[in-house]
Amino acid sequence: MAGSSVLTLRLDPKLKRQLDRLSRATSRSRSFVAAEAIREYVALNQWQIEETTKALSQADDGDFASERDVQRTLTKWMRRAR
């Protein structure tokens, strides 16, 4: 595969069996399924880090919700929970 590299990792036997079952069920190679799982994991964690960094920057700038805004949001969600 052009533009790819090899990564070796250790999996516990149960996880390897689950990976093998998923691979067979989706008619994909074990490598494809593992690479897709890693790709999704990295994307999710990258998104979380970026959002956390943005939020910290906003907090450093003093950009907070007012107490009134927080109360409105809580009231809205409490009504929906009922």
C-alpha positions as CSV (number, residue, x, y, z in Angstrom):
1,M,0.0,0.0,0.0
2,A,1.6,3.3,-1.1
3,G,1.9,5.9,1.6
4,S,1.6,3.5,4.5
5,S,3.9,2.1,7.1
6,V,3.9,-0.9,9.4
7,L,3.1,-0.7,13.0
8,T,3.5,-3.6,15.4
9,L,1.4,-3.8,18.6
10,R,0.4,-6.2,21.2
11,L,-3.2,-7.0,21.9
12,D,-4.6,-9.1,24.7
13,P,-6.1,-12.4,23.3
14,K,-9.7,-11.4,23.9
15,L,-9.4,-8.1,22.0
16,K,-7.6,-9.9,19.1
17,R,-10.5,-12.4,18.9
18,Q,-13.0,-9.5,18.8
19,L,-10.9,-7.8,16.1
20,D,-10.8,-11.1,14.1
21,R,-14.6,-11.5,14.4
22,L,-15.3,-8.0,13.3
23,S,-12.9,-8.4,10.4
24,R,-14.7,-11.5,9.2
25,A,-18.1,-10.0,9.7
26,T,-17.3,-6.9,7.7
27,S,-15.2,-8.8,5.1
28,R,-12.3,-6.5,5.8
29,S,-8.7,-7.3,6.7
30,R,-7.7,-7.2,10.3
31,S,-5.2,-4.4,9.3
32,F,-8.0,-2.4,7.8
33,V,-10.3,-2.7,10.8
34,A,-7.5,-1.9,13.2
35,A,-6.3,1.1,11.1
36,E,-9.9,2.4,11.0
37,A,-10.3,2.1,14.7
38,I,-7.0,4.0,15.3
39,R,-8.0,6.7,12.8
40,E,-11.3,7.2,14.6
41,Y,-9.7,7.2,18.0
42,V,-7.1,9.8,16.9
43,A,-9.7,12.0,15.3
44,L,-11.9,12.0,18.4
45,N,-9.0,12.7,20.8
46,Q,-7.6,15.4,18.5
47,W,-11.0,17.1,18.4
48,Q,-11.3,16.9,22.2
49,I,-7.8,18.4,22.7
50,E,-8.6,21.2,20.2
51,E,-11.9,22.1,21.9
52,T,-10.3,22.0,25.3
53,T,-7.5,24.3,24.1
54,K,-10.1,26.7,22.7
55,A,-12.1,26.7,25.9
56,L,-9.0,27.3,28.0
57,S,-8.1,30.3,25.7
58,Q,-11.7,31.7,26.1
59,A,-11.4,31.2,29.9
60,D,-8.0,33.0,29.9
61,D,-9.7,35.9,28.0
62,G,-12.4,36.0,30.7
63,D,-15.0,34.8,28.2
64,F,-17.4,33.0,30.6
65,A,-21.2,32.5,30.6
66,S,-23.0,34.7,33.1
67,E,-24.6,33.2,36.1
68,R,-28.0,34.1,34.5
69,D,-27.1,32.2,31.3
70,V,-26.0,29.2,33.3
71,Q,-29.3,29.3,35.2
72,R,-31.4,29.5,32.0
73,T,-29.6,26.5,30.6
74,L,-30.0,24.5,33.7
75,T,-33.7,25.4,33.9
76,K,-34.2,24.4,30.2
77,W,-32.5,21.0,30.7
78,M,-34.3,20.3,34.0
79,R,-37.6,20.8,32.2
80,R,-36.6,18.5,29.4
81,A,-35.6,15.8,32.0
82,R,-39.1,15.7,33.5
